[in-house]
């Protein structure tokens, strides 16, 4: 089950696993439906991602690239694949990092295009 970055969490999503602080303190139990207050709590405690029920890595990628110029999308993916060419993207933390960097790079390229 892929981790969803804090910035991509939406009210109404349901936790697939307990959300915990790095010290192990459980902040929310699996099965909890997330609301805005929960997202704020995650920010305060430094939680950067959570595992969400019924969502796949493909769904995450679709959310990231939903309203992106296809040319920018392709250039960003090509650049990230070049940068991550020596990594194992089947390893969940690396796949998460790849998606995070892809989203950031798309945002940067989109911003430059509109300036």
ABEGO torsion letter per residue (X at the ends): XBBBBAAABBBGBBBABBBBBAAGBBABBBGBBBBAAAAAAAAAAGBABBBBBGBBAAAAAAAAAAABBAAAAAAAAAAAAAAAAABBAABAAAAAAAAAAAAAAAAAAAAAAAX
